[in-house]
Amino acid sequence: MSTSLSRQQLLNIADEYGTPVYVYHAEKITEQYQKLKTAFAAAPTRIFYACKALTNINILKHINSLGCQVDCSSINEVKLALHAGFEPKNILYTSNGIAFSEIEEAVSLGVNINIDSLSNLGKFGKKYGHSYPVGIRLRPNIMAGGNLKISTGHEKSKFGIPIEQIDQVLELVKTNQIHIAGLHIHTGSEIKDVDVFMKVGDIFAELVPRFPEVRFLDFGGGFKVPYKENETGTDVPLLGQKVAELINQLTATHQRNFEAWFEPGKFIVSECGYFITEVNVLKESGKIRFAGVNSGFNHLIRPMFYDSYHHIENISHPEGPLKNYTITGNICETDTFATDRPIAEIREGDKLVFYNAGAYGYEMGSNYNSRYKPAQVLVKEGKAFLVARRDEFTDLLRNQVEVL
Ligand code: LLP
């Protein structure tokens, strides 16, 4: 049976810390990481947790303690990772659209870097020449991913250097003697189909002879996790087997050692997370039964932004008869979490839990409508720890400068 928190544990946390509250389960993170370790055991592979999914410092420390490495999408994430105790060599900074000064800072911190534009690659070459090994992020012109907003590899995407510009890359490399140590392609999030990763593998295999110093092939992240009941995620063991075949074959063919790199975010932290809310208001309108909770897209935007599905359960009245509800928030815009969803009968004051809320939940939250960011609680070895307090009124004014 998969590691999970019980309704009672969640209710106890809601009672102790109030709602809305995000709850994370450390052992579930461990379980997910172990699945990856097992799946990718047959060839040299490095797993970098894409920490944009959830950056709470205690989560980062837990992930570091597992031996997992970390992928960052901003220089501040790099600094958080260092703060959490990751060694620079275990930090990867996959940049996109950033000022060159951030790359300079990343170099001074000694972390691994993937560069995603010809412009920054040129500047990098001029400044560092061959002295600092670097990866390049390429755009493969592959359409993949759960929805267009989270698809990054297609031919209209801003991410990476378009693959058709590879000759320009090679020109820059030659002129500046750049040490290209890795190739990177991330096609998007929620990639269920293992073949998408293997298409990326084919591109790597074609490019490797043109980059004699490449040693890592970074397939990005994007493993799909099941959000709906009966849904399946990416077949990670199958992916591990196919990637190992590729890596071992490339190593034999080219007589140099290759590593596969991955940057999963969701796979590591999505299922460890629970978001508990409380029902403020019930409202009936024709056939629609609204249940309004004490949250909104300021706390969990995925349903509104991507039409994402999060399983919702009434943990205060789980045995109640199933009725259909439209779950909405308290924000002054349409903030529908679920439409016409069968849920155990809801009463005002009941606690509704949103599952799979660990990745891109709290992290994409805001203070819109001047509402407080929720608290975050981590459960480890059966004990609950407050790992981020709920905002208070002073937080809303913290950065404001009163000049009048
Ligand atoms: N590597 C790169 C370069 C990325 O841009 C991302 C995600 C990842 C790795 C991790 O992807 P993951 O394994 O978590 O799917 N906010 C969206 C997901 C898009 C994240 C953007 N980049 C969501 O809530 O579905």
Residues whose N, C-alpha, C, O or C-beta is under 5 A from the ligand:
A	BS01	LLP	A50 A53 T94 I150 H186 G188 S189 E190 G220 G221 G222 F223 E263 P264 G265 K266 F267 R302 A359 Y360
